[in-house]
Amino acid sequence: MSPGSEIHKMVNVLGLEEIPGGYTALRFSQKIASGLPLRSIEHVHRIVAPRSKEFSTLVITKQTLVRRRKKREPLSRTESERLARIARVWSMAKDVYKDEDRARTFLSRAHHSCSKGVSRWRWRPRRNMARTPWWRFWDG
């Protein structure tokens, strides 16, 4: 795996320990399926949203996080996938903006197609789609 690869960037954002031979796509998938360590949440939090107090709730509920810490359990597969998606979006934003602060600003800003974090666009398949005006797909 080359240092510039997408997987390598995500591994760095997630704070995963290097393994002999590095992470391939398959090994990375297996790591996510088996559950990322809890420390990955804090690592991503420090990088992506250092001022956010509620970042971990994007991935896992507070109660579940407390319980997992007590039992020293890793994240579930679903939670690991969610955190890996955040890491991937972060690494892409950083590639585009070439600056962590600008990437952070972009990711934390409300966008015109979102309302309270939920997309306002909904796909509503209809008969005669070619004749349906674009504003019929707007849910606002």
N, C-alpha and C positions, 0 to 999 in steps of 0.2 A: 504494500500500500504506500503510495507516494504521499509526502507531507502536504501536498496541495489538494488531495482528493477530498471529495465530499464526506466520505466516511471518517477520514482522519480528522477533519474539522469538527464533525459531530462528536467524535470520541473526546476531543479536547474540551468542547463546550460541556459535555456531560461529566468531565473529570474522571473518566475511566482509566484504570491502570493499564499500562501497556502490557501486551502479552507477547511471548516469543513468536516471531513471524508476523506480528501485527494483526490488525483486524481486517478480515476480508468481508465482503458483503454477507456471506453465509455466517461467519463467526459473529458479526455484529447483530444479525437477525436472531441468532441463538441467544446472545446475551440479553437482548430485549425480551425474547420469549421467556427466558428463565427469570427475568425480573432484575431491573437495575437497582443498585444499592441506594439506600435513602440519602446518602451524602450527595448523590447526583442532583437532588432537588436544590440543596443549598448552593452547590457549585453553579448550577444554571441561574439560580436566583441572583447570586453575586455578579454574574456577568450580564445577564439580560435586563434585570429590573432591580438594581441595588436599593432603590428608594421605596419600592413597593413593600407594604407590610403583609399583603395578602397573596403574594405570588404563589405560594404552595397550594392554595385552594384551586388554582387552575388545573392542578394535577390530581390532588387527593384532598379529601375532607380533613378538617382539623382533627376530628375524633379518630379517624383511621390512622392519621399520621402519628398521633400520640400512642395509639395501640401498637403500631408497627415498631416504633422506637423502643417501647418497653420489651417487646418480644424479639427485637433485633431481626425483623423480617424484611426482605426486600420489597420493592414495589411489585404490584401485580403486573401481568402482561399488558392489560389495558392502560394502566397508569404509566408503565414504561413506554408504551407506544405514544401516549400523549406527550410525555416529556421529550421523547426523541423528535416528535414533530416540532415542538417549540425550539429545540436545538437546531433543527434543520432550517426553520424559518429564520432564526437568528443568524446562522452562518451565511444564508443567502442574502439577507439584508446587509450584513457586514461586507460581503463581496460587492454588492451594488454600491453602497455608500462609501466604502473604504475608510470609514471612521465609526468607532463604536457609539459616540454620542449622537451622531446623525442617524444611525440605524436605530438607536434607542428612541429617539424623538419620533421617527416615522412609525415605529411599532406601537408606541404609546398614544399616538394621536388618533382621534376619532375620524373615521373616513366617511365620505358621503353616502356610501352604500350600506352603512351599518348603523343600527340604532340600538344602543345599549349592548353592543357586542353581537347582535344577531342580524344577519343579513336581511334586508328588506325585500330582496328579490326572491320570488318563488316561481318555480317553473310550473305552469299550469297548462298541460297539454290540451289542445282543443282541436276539433275538427276544422278543417280549412285554415290551418295555421298561417299559410302564406298571406291570407287576407286579414289576419288579426293585427290591429295596430299595436305598436310597441307599448303604448301606455296601458294596455290591457294586462300586461305582465307585472305592472307596478302594484305593489301591495300597500301603497300609502295613500 
